[in-house]
């Protein structure tokens, strides 16, 4: 029987976490799914663990490849997927036990191109839930409706990640969008490349995914290439928003510029290195922000951010972020 859902997991040295992840999937009440592991050149026992699981469960599939990074592993998984829908998960995380049965019901009823749902962040055994901005199920069935609501979705930090979304496989393949090889911002770049193709998106407030924050050795713990990746992401946002309606376009592009600087403020806790401030990317973004007028097209908090960036008050902006943003 053809699976309804393909779960694609790029796998690299996760021997201590993979059993927890597999239990959260293989013990689901629904069985019409495939679990595709893309072993990206693991040097620990990850491959052996998956091979053992594969012997006892027909839903488990394993593809071995040389180490090329998460992006390429996900692309391989997308091409191998046979389900109607697909989710890209990380094998050091887990799913809630009712995920597949409930998500399948929603997908069959609304037939979205993308379904976005809430998630739990788990850090040092403490769980923090992050729902969608709406508290009820919401379905946008046109580009216009989706774009009008997008600022709310983006402001709730729900759009960047891929593991809190289920994608229609046919939609992805028709779009021709694949994952880049950027080590830190590839999820967001992928989603913003897709954004102009979206006309049917479902927002589900329930939390189905458990994201385990700050695993030692994970990509999230590394700052390598983060600055350039954030710049590439900002540029992708600008390209994507450039075709949108004028006022909405200006608002979202301004937000992208502000977010780029604010990310550096947060990363360096308000003490942005002089070398970074003198980089061509930073100078370029700041010069554009200097030309932006503080008016009612921007939110009050964004006008405050713009003023602080213009006047180099990065330390104060960091403290403001910690208090209210």
Secondary structure, 3 states (H helix, E strand, C coil): CCCCEEEEEEECCCCCCHHHHHHHHHCCCCCCEEEEEEEECCCCCHHHHHHHHHHHCCCEEEEEECCCCHHHHHHHHHHHCCCCEEEEEECCCEECCCHHHHHHHHHHHHCCCEEEEEEEEEECCEEEEECCCCCCCEEECCHHHHHHHHHHHHHCCCCCCCCCEEEEHHHHHHHCCCCCCCCCCHHHHHHHHHHHHCCCEEEEEEEEEEEECCCCCCHHHCCCCHHHHHHHHHHHHHHHHCCCCHHHHHHHHHHHHHHHHHHHHHHCCCCCCHHHHCCHHHHHHHHHHHCCCCCCCCCHHHHHHHHHHHCCCHHHHHHHHHHCC
